[in-house]
Amino acid sequence: MPSRPLFAASQTTLSTSFSTSLATSLATAVAACLLGLAAAPAIAQVAPVEKGFTLEKVADFGHQVTGVTVAEDGRVFVNFPRWTEDSPVSVAEVKDGVATPFPNEQWNAWRNARKDELSPGEHWVCVQSVVADKQGNVWVLDPAAPAQGPIVPGGPKLVRISLASSAVLQNIRFDESVATQGSYLNDVRFSPDGKWAYITDSGVRGAIVLVDLATGEAKRLLDGDPSTQPKKGLVVTADGKPLRRPDGKGIEFAADGIALSPDGQYLYWQAIKGDTLYRIATRVLVEEGWRGDDIGGRVETVGRNGVADGLLIDRGGKHMYITSPEDDSVKVRNLQLPGSLPRVVIRDERLRWPDTFSQGPDGVVYVTTSRIQDSAFFKPGAPIALPTSLWRLKNGK
């Protein structure tokens, strides 16, 4: 079957330039902060809006997107989880306004109605993340939990695909000791030497999953540790109001956003229902954690980000980009200035639940908007196939 467009590429550049005065920026930041404090007391304080950043639309999608990755050769890949619909394509390469199923049609052939016909171990079930490494591969993380419900047996996996040939080179399958019922394997980062993968579990019991890429063996670390759990008493808001489902249940996602320092020395993470950024030395994970030691006391508190989803440390290792879904913004934290406040670099109503980041080889940062607050989970009358977008952030300074 020929490839088909999942979106119409934007023919016009949409940009937002922050050129207001410092006084206006301060007033806006203070007002937003006060609003956030009224709705959710745990929201973090931020510095004034930074000047000079612009927002450019790359593409519109006909389905709910989460992950994006830009490979070293500039190729762009995205994924569409099966949250509120049986998505026709789960993983795609974006090129010239067309999204081509990746690595092929067959891997994208699984459907809810055909789950008894196709093996969930060799097909995409509910993909949450795509990440390109620097060794010429794209990795696909599949928690295999459609609608964020029960895991499809045999479906959870981490798959390595060659950029050069589109061949599947490795398929690491996770059993119930790693992908427990109630788990939702969310995002992944890879050690610079290619030996380890670090995965967040944002399900009912948060954890960091450590994977030995040579053997495929995986272990749950910091399972139940306060740093990986939703924060009690915190209420995630959207449009200035608590974000709740019709049954009254709010956002309960555990460890979600994840980032690795470029030198591979520190792993960072944060729960969505949380406001605090944590980190741990990776040597503690691969040595003490791997052998079964209690490493909860080795977790470090970096600071408060406010409610956040995606995290990205830039290639220089100095700055961390943070999505802020409560106020349609992106923040940046200077990791070299301990105790400094994250600052808003762009706020725009079109950033409806900014979700996942990737930085291209040219330094441009990409971000998806998954519009979680507009989905059928929270708005029963919402379209099942929710249109979403991919954007570029450019620093005009």
TORLO-620113 format. One record per residue (C-alpha): x, y, z; residue in three letters. Coordinates in steps of 0.5 Angstrom, whole numbers, padded with zeros to 4 digits, always signed. Layout:
N
XYZALA...
REM end
This chain:
397
+0000+0000+0000MET+0003+0007-0002PRO+0005+0012+0003SER-0001+0017+0005ARG-0001+0024+0008PRO-0003+0024+0015LEU-0002+0032+0015PHE-0002+0038+0011ALA+0005+0041+0011ALA+0004+0049+0013SER+0005+0053+0007GLN+0006+0059+0012THR+0010+0061+0018THR+0007+0062+0024LEU+0011+0066+0029SER+0011+0069+0035THR+0016+0074+0037SER+0017+0076+0045PHE+0019+0084+0044SER+0015+0087+0050THR+0018+0091+0055SER+0021+0088+0061LEU+0016+0091+0065ALA+0010+0088+0061THR+0014+0081+0061SER+0014+0082+0069LEU+0007+0084+0069ALA+0005+0078+0065THR+0009+0073+0069ALA+0007+0075+0076VAL-0001+0075+0073ALA+0000+0068+0071ALA+0004+0066+0077CYS-0002+0069+0081LEU-0007+0065+0077LEU-0003+0059+0078GLY-0002+0059+0085LEU-0010+0060+0086ALA-0011+0054+0082ALA-0005+0050+0084ALA-0001+0052+0090PRO+0005+0048+0088ALA+0006+0051+0081ILE+0013+0054+0081ALA+0016+0061+0080GLN+0019+0063+0074VAL+0023+0068+0071ALA+0020+0074+0066PRO+0019+0072+0059VAL+0025+0071+0055GLU+0026+0076+0049LYS+0027+0074+0042GLY+0024+0067+0041PHE+0019+0065+0035THR+0015+0059+0034LEU+0014+0056+0027GLU+0009+0051+0025LYS+0012+0045+0022VAL+0006+0041+0020ALA-0001+0039+0022ASP-0003+0032+0024PHE-0010+0029+0023GLY-0008+0024+0030HIS-0006+0025+0037GLN+0002+0026+0037VAL+0006+0025+0042THR+0014+0023+0041GLY+0018+0027+0036VAL+0026+0026+0034THR+0031+0029+0029VAL+0036+0024+0027ALA+0043+0026+0026GLU+0042+0026+0018ASP+0036+0031+0019GLY+0031+0026+0018ARG+0024+0027+0023VAL+0020+0022+0026PHE+0014+0022+0030VAL+0009+0017+0033ASN+0002+0017+0035PHE-0001+0013+0041PRO-0007+0009+0041ARG-0010+0013+0046TRP-0017+0015+0044THR-0017+0012+0037GLU-0015+0006+0033ASP-0009+0010+0030SER-0008+0008+0023PRO-0001+0009+0023VAL+0003+0009+0030SER+0010+0011+0027VAL+0012+0015+0021ALA+0018+0019+0018GLU+0016+0026+0016VAL+0018+0028+0009LYS+0016+0033+0004ASP+0009+0034+0007GLY+0008+0026+0007VAL+0008+0022+0013ALA+0011+0015+0011THR+0009+0009+0016PRO+0016+0007+0019PHE+0020+0002+0018PRO+0014-0001+0014ASN+0007-0002+0013GLU+0007-0009+0016GLN+0010-0006+0023TRP+0004-0001+0023ASN-0001-0006+0021ALA-0004-0008+0028TRP-0011-0006+0030ARG-0015-0006+0036ASN-0020-0011+0032ALA-0014-0015+0029ARG-0011-0016+0036LYS-0012-0024+0036ASP-0009-0024+0028GLU-0003-0020+0029LEU+0003-0021+0034SER+0004-0015+0039PRO+0011-0017+0039GLY+0012-0015+0032GLU+0007-0010+0031HIS+0006-0003+0034TRP+0001-0003+0039VAL+0001+0004+0043CYS+0007+0007+0041VAL+0009+0013+0046GLN+0016+0015+0044SER+0021+0015+0038VAL+0028+0017+0040VAL+0034+0017+0035ALA+0041+0016+0038ASP+0048+0018+0035LYS+0050+0011+0032GLN+0045+0011+0026GLY+0039+0008+0029ASN+0032+0010+0031VAL+0029+0007+0038TRP+0021+0006+0039VAL+0018+0005+0045LEU+0012+0001+0046ASP+0008+0001+0052PRO+0003-0003+0049ALA-0003+0000+0053ALA-0008+0002+0048PRO-0013+0008+0052ALA-0008+0008+0057GLN-0011+0001+0060GLY-0009-0006+0061PRO-0003-0008+0057ILE-0003-0013+0051VAL+0001-0019+0053PRO+0007-0019+0049GLY+0007-0012+0047GLY+0011-0008+0051PRO+0018-0007+0048LYS+0024-0003+0046LEU+0026-0003+0038VAL+0032-0001+0035ARG+0031+0000+0027ILE+0037+0002+0022SER+0036+0009+0019LEU+0040+0007+0013ALA+0036+0000+0012SER+0030+0001+0016SER+0031-0006+0018ALA+0029-0008+0025VAL+0036-0010+0029LEU+0034-0011+0036GLN+0027-0012+0039ASN+0028-0012+0047ILE+0021-0015+0050ARG+0019-0013+0057PHE+0016-0018+0061ASP+0011-0017+0067GLU+0017-0016+0072SER+0018-0010+0068VAL+0012-0008+0065ALA+0007-0009+0070THR+0000-0009+0069GLN-0002-0001+0070GLY+0005+0001+0068SER+0006+0006+0062TYR+0013+0006+0059LEU+0013+0013+0057ASN+0020+0016+0055ASP+0027+0013+0054VAL+0034+0016+0053ARG+0041+0012+0052PHE+0048+0013+0055SER+0053+0016+0050PRO+0057+0009+0050ASP+0050+0005+0047GLY+0050+0001+0053LYS+0044+0003+0057TRP+0037+0005+0056ALA+0034+0009+0061TYR+0026+0009+0061ILE+0021+0013+0065THR+0014+0009+0067ASP+0009+0014+0068SER+0004+0009+0070GLY+0000+0007+0077VAL+0007+0006+0080ARG+0012+0010+0077GLY+0019+0008+0076ALA+0026+0008+0072ILE+0027+0002+0068VAL+0034+0001+0067LEU+0036-0004+0060VAL+0042-0007+0059ASP+0042-0006+0051LEU+0047-0012+0050ALA+0043-0017+0053THR+0036-0014+0053GLY+0036-0015+0061GLU+0032-0010+0064ALA+0030-0008+0072LYS+0025-0003+0075ARG+0029+0002+0080LEU+0026+0007+0084LEU+0020+0003+0084ASP+0015+0007+0088GLY+0020+0012+0091ASP+0017+0019+0092PRO+0021+0022+0086SER+0018+0018+0081THR+0011+0018+0084GLN+0005+0023+0083PRO+0005+0029+0088LYS+0000+0028+0093LYS-0005+0034+0093GLY-0002+0037+0087LEU-0008+0039+0082VAL-0006+0040+0074VAL-0010+0045+0071THR-0012+0047+0064ALA-0014+0054+0062ASP-0014+0056+0069GLY-0019+0050+0072LYS-0017+0044+0075PRO-0017+0038+0069LEU-0021+0033+0071ARG-0025+0027+0067ARG-0032+0026+0067PRO-0032+0022+0073ASP-0028+0027+0077GLY-0021+0024+0076LYS-0015+0028+0075GLY-0008+0028+0072ILE-0005+0022+0075GLU+0001+0021+0071PHE+0008+0019+0075ALA+0015+0020+0072ALA+0014+0022+0065ASP+0019+0027+0063GLY+0027+0025+0062ILE+0033+0028+0060ALA+0040+0026+0060LEU+0046+0030+0060SER+0051+0030+0054PRO+0056+0027+0058ASP+0052+0021+0060GLY+0053+0023+0068GLN+0047+0025+0070TYR+0039+0023+0069LEU+0034+0028+0070TYR+0026+0026+0071TRP+0020+0029+0073GLN+0013+0027+0074ALA+0007+0030+0070ILE+0003+0031+0077LYS+0009+0034+0080GLY+0013+0040+0080ASP+0020+0038+0082THR+0026+0036+0078LEU+0030+0030+0080TYR+0037+0027+0078ARG+0041+0022+0080ILE+0048+0020+0078ALA+0048+0014+0072THR+0054+0011+0075ARG+0049+0010+0081VAL+0044+0007+0077LEU+0048+0002+0073VAL+0052+0000+0079GLU+0049+0000+0086GLU+0042+0000+0083GLY+0043-0006+0078TRP+0046-0010+0083ARG+0039-0009+0087GLY+0042-0004+0093ASP+0037+0001+0095ASP+0039+0008+0092ILE+0033+0012+0094GLY+0038+0016+0098GLY+0042+0018+0092ARG+0037+0022+0089VAL+0038+0029+0088GLU+0033+0035+0088THR+0035+0040+0083VAL+0029+0045+0083GLY+0022+0046+0082ARG+0020+0047+0075ASN+0012+0047+0076GLY+0008+0042+0072VAL+0012+0039+0066ALA+0011+0034+0061ASP+0017+0034+0056GLY+0025+0035+0058LEU+0031+0036+0054LEU+0038+0038+0055ILE+0041+0042+0049ASP+0047+0039+0046ARG+0052+0044+0050GLY+0049+0041+0056GLY+0048+0048+0059LYS+0040+0049+0058HIS+0034+0044+0060MET+0028+0046+0056TYR+0021+0044+0060ILE+0014+0044+0057THR+0009+0047+0061SER+0002+0045+0059PRO-0002+0049+0064GLU+0000+0055+0061ASP+0002+0054+0054ASP+0009+0055+0055SER+0016+0053+0054VAL+0021+0054+0060LYS+0029+0054+0060VAL+0033+0052+0066ARG+0040+0054+0066ASN+0043+0048+0069LEU+0050+0051+0071GLN+0047+0056+0076LEU+0044+0052+0082PRO+0038+0055+0085GLY+0036+0059+0078SER+0029+0060+0076LEU+0027+0057+0070PRO+0025+0062+0065ARG+0019+0062+0060VAL+0022+0063+0053VAL+0015+0063+0049ILE+0008+0063+0051ARG+0003+0062+0046ASP-0004+0059+0046GLU-0003+0055+0040ARG+0002+0051+0044LEU-0004+0046+0047ARG+0000+0041+0052TRP+0007+0042+0049PRO+0009+0035+0050ASP+0016+0032+0047THR+0022+0036+0045PHE+0028+0034+0040SER+0034+0038+0038GLN+0036+0037+0031GLY+0043+0037+0028PRO+0043+0045+0027ASP+0041+0046+0034GLY+0033+0048+0032VAL+0029+0045+0038VAL+0022+0041+0036TYR+0016+0040+0040VAL+0010+0037+0039THR+0003+0039+0042THR-0001+0033+0044SER-0007+0037+0046ARG-0009+0032+0052ILE-0013+0037+0055GLN-0018+0037+0049ASP-0018+0030+0048SER-0024+0025+0049ALA-0021+0023+0056PHE-0023+0030+0059PHE-0028+0032+0054LYS-0033+0027+0052PRO-0036+0031+0046GLY-0029+0032+0043ALA-0027+0028+0036PRO-0024+0021+0037ILE-0019+0023+0032ALA-0016+0030+0035LEU-0012+0034+0030PRO-0005+0036+0033THR+0001+0039+0031SER+0009+0040+0030LEU+0013+0046+0032TRP+0020+0049+0031ARG+0023+0054+0037LEU+0028+0059+0034LYS+0032+0063+0038ASN+0032+0070+0034GLY+0037+0073+0038LYS
REM end
